[in-house]
Amino acid sequence: MAARTKDTTPNWRQRGGWTPGWEFRRWGKAFISRVPGGIGSFLRRSLYGFAACGKDCLLLEGVWVEYPERLSLGEHVNIARDVIINAAGTVQIDDWALLGPGVIIYSQDHVFDGIEVPISMAADKRAPIRIGRGAWVASRAIITAGVTIGDGAVVAAGAVVTHDVAPNTLVAGVPARIIRERVPAEKGSAGDTRE
């Protein structure tokens, strides 16, 4: 009978898992993420500890941010309910950007090449994400690590974005592909009224 090899895979605690501080932060985030209204938005902007947060940002209930110290928000950013942002690889959301309900932004991914180590114990890879000025990521879209969404671009509901999106384009699908370009509105039609 062959001798059993000693398992040298580090456990959850050895990898920096549960500690009293970790527990306290998780409870705090869970509470802050559920406070409704303007007070909740103020608490999330103030207590999450973002790298930067411009004026008039709105973060609705259920917004959950991992690595908030690596998330930069411009001015007038609007983040709807139940958005999940993992900013391990850094995330930048520029002025006037909109994130619809249930959007997932994940700048961190598992390395799954090789079968020697369980995926949950393998290293991760991180890459920055940028969402440009005036871009709109519609509900339940997913933005993956290393992606740039150009200024004024629109990501349709439910799209999975795995590559950069050019400015002023509409993308949709899984994986997302270009549907059409956005063009200036004709004079007299409803359009952008901001200066």
N, C-alpha and C positions, 0 to 999 in steps of 0.2 A: 504494500500500500504506500503510495507516494505521500511524502510529508506535506502538510499544508503550509503554504507560504504565508508569511505574516502580512496582513493588510496594512499598508503604509499610507493609505489615502487619509488625508486629514478630515476630521469630523467638522460639523457645522461650527462649533465653538472655536476650534483652531483656525478656521477661515475667517474669524471676525464676526461670528453670528451673534447669538443672544447675549446681551449684557443688560444690567439695569438701565443704563443710559439709552440703549437701543429701544428697550421696552417703553420708556418714558416718551421718547421722540415719536414712536409709532402711535401711542395713545393721543399725544398732542396733535399730530397730523390728522388723525381720524376725527377728533373733535373739531378742529379748525376747518376741515374740509366740508363739514356739514352745517355750519352756521349760515343761515339764510340772509338774503338782502344785502344792503349796503354795508352793514356792520361786518358781515361775514367776508365780503370782498376786501374791506379795509384790513381785517385781521389776517387774511391770507397774504395780502401785499406786504404787511408789516412784519409778520412773524415767520414766514417761510424762510427769509434770509436770502433772497435772490441776489445774484451778482449785480444786477441793475434792474430797476423798475421805473419807467417813465410815468409822467402824470396821466391821470384819468384812465388807468387800466382797470378793467372789470374782470374779476375772476368769480364765476358763479359757483353754486354749491357742487360738491363732489369733485372739484379739481384736486388731483393728487399729483404731487411733484416729488420725484426721487432726485437727489443731488441738486437741491434748489440753488446752492451756491455756484452752480455752473449754468444757470438759466438767466439770460438777459432779455428783458422785455422793453420794447420801445414805448412811445407814447400812444395812448388811445387804443391799446391792444384789448380785444374782447375775447375772452375765453369762456365758452358756454359750459353747461353742466356735464359732470362726469368725464372730463378730459383727463387723460393720464399722460404725464410727461416724464420720461426718464432722460435726464440731462447728463448722464455719466460722461459722455463724449463731448459735451457742451451743446447747448441749444440757444440760438439767437432768433427772437421773433421781433421783427421790425415794426415801425409805426403803422397804425391803422389796420393791422392784420386781424383777421377773424378766424377763430377756431370753433367749429360747430360742436353740438353735443356728441359725446362719446368718442371724440378723436383720440387716437393713440400715436404718440411721438416717442420713438425709442432709439436713442443714440448708442445703444449697447446691444451686443449680440453674443450668443454662445459660439465658441469654436468647437465644431463637431467632427473635424478631420481626425482620423485615428480612433481606434477602438480600445486602446490601452487604458484609458481613463474614462469613467462615466461622464457624460456631458455635464451633469450638474456640478462636477468637480473640476472640469477643464477651465482653462483660461477664458477670458472674454475679450472681445475686440470692441473698440470704441471709435466712433468717428463723428465729427461735428454735423449738426443739422442747422440750416438757416431757412427761415420763412420770411420772404421779402415784404417790403412795404406794400400795404394794401392788398395783400394776397388773402384768399379765402379758402380755407380747408373745411369742406362741408362735413356733415355729420357722419360719424363712424368710419372716416377715412383713416388709413394707417400710413405713417411716414417712417421709413426705415433709416438706419444709420448711414451717414455720409451724404444725405440728399440735400440739395438746395432747391427751394421753391422760389422762382423768380418774382420780382415785383409785379403786382397786379395779376398774378396767375390764379386760376381757380382749379381746385381739386374736387371733383364730384364726390357725392356721398358714396361711401363704401369702397372707394378706390384704394388700392395698395400701391404706394409710390416707392419704387426701388431705384429710380434714376432721377437725375436732375430734371426740373421742369423749367422751360424757358419763360422769360417774362411775358405777361399778357397772353397766356395760352390757357385753354381749358383741357384738362386731362380727366380720363375716366377709365374704369375697368380694373381687372386683376390679371396681370400687373397693369398699372396705369399706362395709357398711351394717349397721344395728342388727338383730340377731337376737332378742335378748331382754334383759330386765333381770335382774341378779343380785338375789336376795332372801336375807334371813337364813336360816341353816340352822335346822331345827326342833330343839328341845331333845332331847338324847340322841343326835343324829347327829354324825358326825365333822365338825368345823368348825375354826375358828381357835382355837388353844390359846394364842396369844401374848397378853400383857397390854399 
